[in-house]
Amino acid sequence: MNASDTPRDPAPHPAGAGERHPDPVVELRGRIAPDLADYVRHKIGAVLAHTRRAALHVHVRVVRHADPARERPVSARGLVDLAGRPLYAHVDATTPREAVDLLLDRLDRRIAGTVRGHRRDVSRARASRSVPAAGAVAPTGPEEPGTGATAPTG
C-alpha cells in the first residue's frame, strides 16, 4: 500500500516564539501506516523549536523496501531549508518509527552544528583581525617536542 501526504496549512511555531514554520511535506512509500505522517509533523516541530532561524521548507520521505534480504528495510531522507541553507540527512532502520527518530536526531544535530558553526566562524574572524600585543615575539625556529618552546637554531 503506497501512501503520499500533501502539505497542510502552516502550523504555528512551537514554544510560542511567534515565528511560523511551514508544515513539512511527508511522503510515505511502501507498507507504512499513514499515521506516521502525523508523528513526523509532531517531531519535526520539536526539532525546529531548537533554532531561531526560519525553516523555509521541510521535506521528509520514508520508504519501506520490499526486499526481504535487507537488514534495515526502511530508509528515511530529510531536507530542512534553514534560512536558505539546505540541511540533508539519510538513515536506514528496521522500523518506520525508528527511521524517523534517527533521521530527526540527525537533523537536530545538523541544525545545532549550523548554529554553533556560525558562531565559531564569527569568533575566528574576530580573532584573525586582532593585533598582537606590544612586545610579543613570534617563534623563530621549530618547536622542541613537549615543551612548546622553540629550539635554538644554530
MDAnalysis code that builds the backbone (N, CA, C; Angstrom):
import MDAnalysis as mda
import numpy as np

u = mda.Universe.empty(462, n_residues=154, atom_resindex=np.repeat(np.arange(154), 3), trajectory=True)
u.add_TopologyAttr("name", ["N", "CA", "C"] * 154)
u.add_TopologyAttr("resid", np.arange(1, 155))
u.add_TopologyAttr("resname", ["MET", "ASN", "ALA", "SER", "ASP", "THR", "PRO", "ARG", "ASP", "PRO", "ALA", "PRO", "HIS", "PRO", "ALA", "GLY", "ALA", "GLY", "GLU", "ARG", "HIS", "PRO", "ASP", "PRO", "VAL", "VAL", "GLU", "LEU", "ARG", "GLY", "ARG", "ILE", "ALA", "PRO", "ASP", "LEU", "ALA", "ASP", "TYR", "VAL", "ARG", "HIS", "LYS", "ILE", "GLY", "ALA", "VAL", "LEU", "ALA", "HIS", "THR", "ARG", "ARG", "ALA", "ALA", "LEU", "HIS", "VAL", "HIS", "VAL", "ARG", "VAL", "VAL", "ARG", "HIS", "ALA", "ASP", "PRO", "ALA", "ARG", "GLU", "ARG", "PRO", "VAL", "SER", "ALA", "ARG", "GLY", "LEU", "VAL", "ASP", "LEU", "ALA", "GLY", "ARG", "PRO", "LEU", "TYR", "ALA", "HIS", "VAL", "ASP", "ALA", "THR", "THR", "PRO", "ARG", "GLU", "ALA", "VAL", "ASP", "LEU", "LEU", "LEU", "ASP", "ARG", "LEU", "ASP", "ARG", "ARG", "ILE", "ALA", "GLY", "THR", "VAL", "ARG", "GLY", "HIS", "ARG", "ARG", "ASP", "VAL", "SER", "ARG", "ALA", "ARG", "ALA", "SER", "ARG", "SER", "VAL", "PRO", "ALA", "ALA", "GLY", "ALA", "VAL", "ALA", "PRO", "THR", "GLY", "PRO", "GLU", "GLU", "PRO", "GLY", "THR", "GLY", "ALA", "THR", "ALA", "PRO", "THR", "GLY"])
u.atoms.positions = np.array([
    [0.838, -1.169, 0.000],
    [0.000, 0.000, 0.000],
    [0.888, 1.238, 0.000],
    [0.792, 2.035, -1.051],
    [1.573, 3.274, -1.142],
    [0.725, 4.434, -0.651],
    [1.361, 5.291, 0.105],
    [0.653, 6.479, 0.602],
    [1.536, 7.687, 0.389],
    [0.913, 8.795, 0.066],
    [1.650, 10.044, -0.086],
    [0.858, 11.121, 0.630],
    [1.560, 11.990, 1.295],
    [0.901, 13.020, 2.068],
    [1.224, 14.374, 1.472],
    [0.241, 15.247, 1.431],
    [0.462, 16.580, 0.890],
    [0.502, 17.587, 2.024],
    [1.112, 18.754, 1.803],
    [1.218, 19.737, 2.875],
    [-0.139, 20.295, 3.278],
    [-0.253, 20.664, 4.546],
    [-1.458, 21.310, 5.071],
    [-1.142, 22.776, 5.312],
    [-2.106, 23.478, 5.936],
    [-1.864, 24.872, 6.313],
    [-0.685, 24.934, 7.271],
    [0.130, 25.999, 7.215],
    [1.266, 26.096, 8.125],
    [0.827, 26.058, 9.584],
    [1.594, 25.332, 10.382],
    [1.314, 25.237, 11.808],
    [2.148, 26.273, 12.547],
    [1.658, 26.809, 13.645],
    [2.450, 27.786, 14.388],
    [3.686, 27.148, 14.984],
    [4.715, 27.959, 15.128],
    [5.982, 27.516, 15.707],
    [5.747, 27.123, 17.160],
    [6.262, 25.966, 17.589],
    [6.096, 25.577, 18.981],
    [6.762, 26.577, 19.921],
    [6.426, 26.490, 21.171],
    [7.013, 27.294, 22.244],
    [6.599, 28.766, 22.160],
    [5.635, 29.092, 21.305],
    [5.085, 30.441, 21.283],
    [6.063, 31.527, 20.901],
    [7.055, 31.227, 20.080],
    [8.055, 32.218, 19.718],
    [7.512, 33.231, 18.720],
    [6.297, 32.988, 18.207],
    [5.716, 33.949, 17.294],
    [6.113, 33.702, 15.846],
    [7.098, 32.843, 15.592],
    [7.501, 32.536, 14.231],
    [6.629, 31.404, 13.708],
    [6.571, 31.302, 12.395],
    [5.830, 30.207, 11.772],
    [6.786, 29.444, 10.870],
    [6.679, 28.123, 10.945],
    [7.441, 27.264, 10.055],
    [6.440, 26.570, 9.146],
    [6.847, 26.258, 7.936],
    [5.923, 25.565, 7.037],
    [5.651, 24.152, 7.553],
    [4.468, 23.659, 7.271],
    [4.148, 22.282, 7.605],
    [5.004, 21.393, 6.696],
    [5.633, 20.372, 7.237],
    [6.527, 19.559, 6.401],
    [5.758, 18.755, 5.362],
    [6.396, 18.565, 4.226],
    [5.888, 17.650, 3.218],
    [6.378, 16.269, 3.633],
    [5.456, 15.338, 3.836],
    [5.808, 13.999, 4.292],
    [5.361, 13.006, 3.231],
    [6.298, 12.206, 2.736],
    [5.994, 11.158, 1.761],
    [6.226, 9.811, 2.411],
    [5.249, 8.926, 2.298],
    [5.367, 7.563, 2.800],
    [5.238, 6.615, 1.619],
    [6.200, 5.711, 1.477],
    [6.202, 4.758, 0.365],
    [6.338, 3.348, 0.919],
    [5.661, 2.413, 0.288],
    [5.729, 1.029, 0.735],
    [4.676, 0.779, 1.802],
    [4.867, -0.275, 2.544],
    [3.889, -0.674, 3.564],
    [4.170, 0.062, 4.870],
    [3.651, 1.282, 4.968],
    [3.838, 2.123, 6.152],
    [2.472, 2.682, 6.542],
    [2.152, 2.613, 7.825],
    [0.871, 3.130, 8.317],
    [0.802, 4.639, 8.087],
    [-0.325, 5.135, 7.601],
    [-0.462, 6.567, 7.299],
    [-0.327, 7.481, 8.512],
    [-0.562, 6.967, 9.732],
    [-0.447, 7.823, 10.914],
    [0.989, 8.237, 11.206],
    [1.955, 7.648, 10.514],
    [3.354, 8.039, 10.701],
    [3.571, 9.497, 10.263],
    [2.777, 9.968, 9.303],
    [2.917, 11.357, 8.838],
    [2.652, 12.344, 9.983],
    [1.643, 12.077, 10.793],
    [1.365, 12.947, 11.945],
    [2.501, 12.885, 12.958],
    [3.069, 11.705, 13.152],
    [4.201, 11.533, 14.058],
    [5.390, 12.384, 13.589],
    [5.649, 12.368, 12.276],
    [6.751, 13.162, 11.708],
    [6.494, 14.644, 11.943],
    [5.279, 15.106, 11.682],
    [4.959, 16.530, 11.866],
    [5.159, 16.964, 13.312],
    [4.733, 16.123, 14.233],
    [4.883, 16.453, 15.650],
    [6.366, 16.532, 16.032],
    [7.156, 15.560, 15.599],
    [8.571, 15.503, 15.959],
    [9.381, 16.614, 15.291],
    [9.083, 16.934, 14.044],
    [9.859, 17.963, 13.349],
    [9.596, 19.324, 13.985],
    [8.398, 19.524, 14.536],
    [8.106, 20.767, 15.241],
    [9.029, 20.955, 16.434],
    [9.302, 19.865, 17.153],
    [10.213, 19.935, 18.298],
    [11.641, 20.224, 17.845],
    [12.046, 19.649, 16.720],
    [13.399, 19.892, 16.198],
    [13.550, 21.355, 15.779],
    [12.564, 21.888, 15.090],
    [12.643, 23.279, 14.618],
    [12.552, 24.274, 15.765],
    [12.019, 23.852, 16.901],
    [11.939, 24.743, 18.059],
    [13.330, 25.044, 18.629],
    [14.340, 24.270, 18.246],
    [15.695, 24.456, 18.762],
    [16.479, 25.535, 18.031],
    [15.884, 26.155, 17.048],
    [16.604, 27.185, 16.300],
    [15.747, 28.436, 16.177],
    [16.419, 29.569, 16.090],
    [15.716, 30.835, 15.867],
    [15.628, 31.151, 14.381],
    [16.367, 30.397, 13.582],
    [16.371, 30.648, 12.141],
    [15.099, 30.088, 11.511],
    [14.630, 30.736, 10.480],
    [13.386, 30.336, 9.828],
    [13.603, 29.123, 8.931],
    [12.748, 28.143, 9.084],
    [12.748, 26.997, 8.179],
    [11.849, 27.366, 7.000],
    [12.431, 27.396, 5.807],
    [11.669, 27.786, 4.622],
    [10.929, 26.612, 3.999],
    [11.506, 25.412, 4.131],
    [10.903, 24.213, 3.545],
    [11.385, 22.992, 4.315],
    [10.493, 22.046, 4.544],
    [10.841, 20.792, 5.213],
    [10.224, 19.654, 4.412],
    [11.050, 18.667, 4.076],
    [10.583, 17.525, 3.289],
    [11.149, 16.249, 3.908],
    [10.279, 15.291, 4.196],
    [10.698, 14.009, 4.768],
    [10.087, 12.901, 3.925],
    [10.909, 11.926, 3.557],
    [10.442, 10.760, 2.806],
    [10.840, 9.505, 3.570],
    [9.858, 8.640, 3.810],
    [10.100, 7.363, 4.487],
    [9.677, 6.254, 3.526],
    [10.585, 5.310, 3.283],
    [10.343, 4.236, 2.326],
    [10.605, 2.890, 2.986],
    [9.632, 1.969, 2.866],
    [9.867, 0.583, 3.269],
    [10.131, -0.204, 1.992],
    [11.340, -0.738, 1.884],
    [11.735, -1.500, 0.705],
    [11.171, -2.911, 0.793],
    [10.769, -3.453, -0.335],
    [10.128, -4.767, -0.371],
    [11.129, -5.921, -0.296],
    [12.400, -5.658, -0.458],
    [13.420, -6.711, -0.469],
    [13.566, -7.331, 0.927],
    [13.196, -8.603, 1.112],
    [13.276, -9.226, 2.435],
    [14.710, -9.489, 2.903],
    [15.658, -9.383, 2.005],
    [17.053, -9.638, 2.367],
    [17.712, -8.431, 3.035],
    [17.069, -7.297, 2.972],
    [17.655, -6.102, 3.596],
    [17.606, -6.214, 5.111],
    [18.739, -5.955, 5.738],
    [18.808, -5.980, 7.197],
    [18.003, -4.834, 7.799],
    [18.083, -3.665, 7.157],
    [17.313, -2.490, 7.593],
    [16.462, -2.039, 6.405],
    [15.238, -2.537, 6.316],
    [14.415, -2.314, 5.115],
    [13.752, -0.945, 5.016],
    [13.883, -0.103, 6.022],
    [13.236, 1.209, 5.985],
    [14.309, 2.287, 5.895],
    [14.150, 3.176, 4.922],
    [15.072, 4.309, 4.821],
    [14.267, 5.591, 4.931],
    [14.918, 6.605, 5.487],
    [14.278, 7.914, 5.623],
    [15.276, 8.974, 5.185],
    [14.772, 9.941, 4.428],
    [15.587, 11.070, 3.969],
    [14.875, 12.350, 4.367],
    [15.666, 13.321, 4.741],
    [15.062, 14.586, 5.140],
    [15.836, 15.771, 4.611],
    [15.108, 16.843, 4.360],
    [15.681, 18.117, 3.933],
    [15.019, 19.212, 4.745],
    [15.834, 20.052, 5.358],
    [15.339, 21.246, 6.026],
    [16.074, 22.418, 5.402],
    [15.331, 23.330, 4.789],
    [15.915, 24.551, 4.249],
    [15.838, 25.581, 5.362],
    [16.967, 25.801, 6.011],
    [17.029, 26.668, 7.181],
    [17.583, 28.019, 6.765],
    [16.694, 28.978, 6.560],
    [17.059, 30.340, 6.169],
    [17.940, 30.345, 4.932],
    [17.603, 29.490, 3.964],
    [18.347, 29.441, 2.715],
    [19.509, 28.462, 2.710],
    [19.771, 27.791, 3.807],
    [20.859, 26.812, 3.868],
    [20.252, 25.415, 3.983],
    [20.387, 24.586, 2.928],
    [19.780, 23.252, 2.980],
    [20.587, 22.297, 3.868],
    [19.879, 21.570, 4.718],
    [20.480, 20.551, 5.568],
    [19.832, 19.225, 5.210],
    [20.648, 18.231, 4.852],
    [20.166, 16.929, 4.433],
    [20.556, 15.868, 5.443],
    [19.750, 14.805, 5.514],
    [20.101, 13.651, 6.331],
    [19.457, 12.419, 5.711],
    [20.094, 11.255, 5.930],
    [19.594, 9.981, 5.433],
    [19.931, 8.916, 6.457],
    [18.970, 8.036, 6.749],
    [19.204, 6.932, 7.679],
    [18.503, 5.679, 7.168],
    [18.964, 4.528, 7.637],
    [18.316, 3.247, 7.403],
    [17.980, 2.654, 8.763],
    [16.836, 1.953, 8.867],
    [16.420, 1.385, 10.139],
    [15.563, 0.143, 9.893],
    [15.181, -0.512, 10.982],
    [14.365, -1.714, 10.863],
    [12.870, -1.411, 10.863],
    [12.454, -0.298, 11.500],
    [11.032, 0.074, 11.520],
    [10.884, 1.530, 11.077],
    [9.698, 1.892, 10.592],
    [9.483, 3.279, 10.177],
    [9.666, 4.289, 11.307],
    [9.163, 3.988, 12.502],
    [9.314, 4.919, 13.626],
    [10.772, 5.077, 14.020],
    [11.513, 3.998, 14.014],
    [12.944, 4.080, 14.320],
    [13.648, 4.955, 13.285],
    [13.284, 4.783, 12.006],
    [13.891, 5.584, 10.944],
    [13.602, 7.066, 11.149],
    [12.365, 7.396, 11.489],
    [12.000, 8.804, 11.722],
    [12.765, 9.364, 12.912],
    [12.824, 8.600, 14.006],
    [13.545, 9.075, 15.195],
    [15.020, 9.310, 14.897],
    [15.658, 8.366, 14.198],
    [17.077, 8.528, 13.850],
    [17.286, 9.716, 12.918],
    [16.399, 9.854, 11.935],
    [16.500, 10.959, 10.981],
    [16.384, 12.310, 11.688],
    [15.395, 12.439, 12.550],
    [15.185, 13.728, 13.214],
    [16.280, 14.019, 14.233],
    [16.843, 12.985, 14.857],
    [18.010, 13.196, 15.726],
    [19.179, 13.743, 14.916],
    [19.391, 13.169, 13.749],
    [20.496, 13.618, 12.896],
    [20.262, 15.042, 12.405],
    [19.045, 15.354, 11.980],
    [18.740, 16.722, 11.544],
    [18.890, 17.708, 12.700],
    [18.478, 17.296, 13.895],
    [18.622, 18.158, 15.070],
    [20.091, 18.477, 15.325],
    [20.962, 17.480, 15.218],
    [22.406, 17.718, 15.400],
    [22.954, 18.623, 14.302],
    [22.488, 18.451, 13.080],
    [22.953, 19.310, 11.983],
    [22.512, 20.749, 12.197],
    [21.280, 20.926, 12.651],
    [20.795, 22.280, 12.918],
    [21.618, 22.908, 14.030],
    [21.855, 22.162, 15.100],
    [22.664, 22.677, 16.214],
    [24.086, 22.980, 15.752],
    [24.658, 22.141, 14.904],
    [26.005, 22.371, 14.380],
    [26.072, 23.587, 13.489],
    [25.009, 23.854, 12.759],
    [24.966, 25.033, 11.903],
    [25.000, 26.297, 12.743],
    [24.241, 26.310, 13.807],
    [24.212, 27.483, 14.682],
    [25.566, 27.653, 15.354],
    [26.128, 26.561, 15.921],
    [27.434, 26.654, 16.570],
    [28.517, 26.981, 15.555],
    [28.440, 26.400, 14.353],
    [29.434, 26.672, 13.321],
    [29.443, 28.130, 12.928],
    [28.267, 28.749, 12.870],
    [28.190, 30.180, 12.535],
    [28.894, 31.000, 13.612],
    [28.635, 30.693, 14.862],
    [29.281, 31.436, 15.944],
    [30.778, 31.223, 15.918],
    [31.215, 30.002, 15.626],
    [32.639, 29.695, 15.578],
    [33.304, 30.489, 14.451],
    [32.649, 30.601, 13.291],
    [33.205, 31.366, 12.177],
    [33.350, 32.837, 12.549],
    [32.366, 33.389, 13.256],
    [32.436, 34.782, 13.679],
    [33.593, 34.967, 14.642],
    [33.782, 34.023, 15.588],
    [34.885, 34.116, 16.549],
    [36.232, 34.073, 15.836],
    [36.350, 33.193, 14.840],
    [37.614, 33.109, 14.086],
    [37.891, 34.406, 13.340],
    [36.864, 34.994, 12.762],
    [37.044, 36.236, 12.019],
    [37.519, 37.344, 12.956],
    [36.934, 37.408, 14.140],
    [37.364, 38.422, 15.107],
    [38.797, 38.170, 15.551],
    [39.147, 36.913, 15.797],
    [40.500, 36.578, 16.254],
    [41.540, 36.898, 15.183],
    [41.195, 36.689, 13.922],
    [42.168, 36.951, 12.857],
    [42.417, 38.447, 12.668],
    [41.477, 39.290, 13.119],
    [41.653, 40.734, 12.992],
    [42.392, 41.328, 14.177],
    [42.567, 40.553, 15.240],
    [43.207, 41.121, 16.427],
    [44.690, 41.358, 16.178],
    [45.215, 42.359, 16.823],
    [46.615, 42.759, 16.669],
    [47.411, 42.174, 17.830],
    [48.607, 41.598, 17.580],
    [49.405, 41.051, 18.683],
    [49.771, 42.148, 19.682],
    [49.882, 41.745, 20.924],
    [50.236, 42.700, 21.984],
    [51.633, 43.250, 21.743],
    [51.890, 44.467, 22.226],
    [53.193, 45.098, 22.065],
    [54.249, 44.243, 22.754],
    [55.357, 44.025, 22.081],
    [56.456, 43.249, 22.640],
    [56.328, 41.764, 22.405],
    [55.240, 41.297, 21.765],
    [55.089, 39.863, 21.507],
    [56.090, 39.450, 20.443],
    [56.745, 38.321, 20.670],
    [57.755, 37.832, 19.735],
    [57.263, 36.536, 19.127],
    [57.320, 36.448, 17.828],
    [56.910, 35.232, 17.132],
    [58.026, 34.200, 17.221],
    [57.712, 32.910, 17.278],
    [58.741, 31.872, 17.318],
    [59.599, 31.932, 16.062],
    [60.871, 31.613, 16.237],
    [61.787, 31.723, 15.099],
    [62.249, 30.374, 14.579],
    [62.059, 29.327, 15.318],
    [62.542, 28.019, 14.869],
    [61.534, 26.937, 15.147],
    [61.915, 25.695, 14.855],
    [60.992, 24.593, 15.113],
    [60.799, 24.398, 16.616],
    [59.637, 23.911, 16.978],
    [59.295, 23.716, 18.381],
    [59.984, 22.485, 18.935],
    [60.476, 22.566, 20.177],
    [61.032, 21.383, 20.823],
    [59.884, 20.524, 21.281],
    [59.949, 19.214, 21.061],
    [58.847, 18.336, 21.421],
    [58.516, 18.408, 22.906],
    [57.232, 18.575, 23.213],
    [56.734, 18.525, 24.564],
    [56.935, 19.778, 25.401],
    [57.644, 20.789, 24.916],
    [57.894, 21.960, 25.747],
    [57.136, 23.181, 25.285],
    [56.839, 23.264, 24.025],
    [56.193, 24.450, 23.483],
    [57.188, 25.560, 23.221],
    [58.467, 25.340, 23.538],
    [59.499, 26.353, 23.307],
    [60.206, 26.062, 21.985],
    [60.789, 27.093, 21.431],
    [61.483, 26.897, 20.171],
    [62.913, 26.422, 20.436],
    [63.370, 25.591, 19.516],
    [64.711, 25.050, 19.637],
    [65.723, 26.076, 19.127],
    [66.905, 26.088, 19.702],
    [67.933, 27.016, 19.200],
    [68.292, 26.670, 17.761],
    [68.488, 27.663, 16.966],
    [68.841, 27.439, 15.556],
    [70.307, 27.796, 15.371],
    [71.119, 26.837, 15.325],
    [72.471, 27.214, 15.066],
    [73.425, 26.362, 15.663],
])
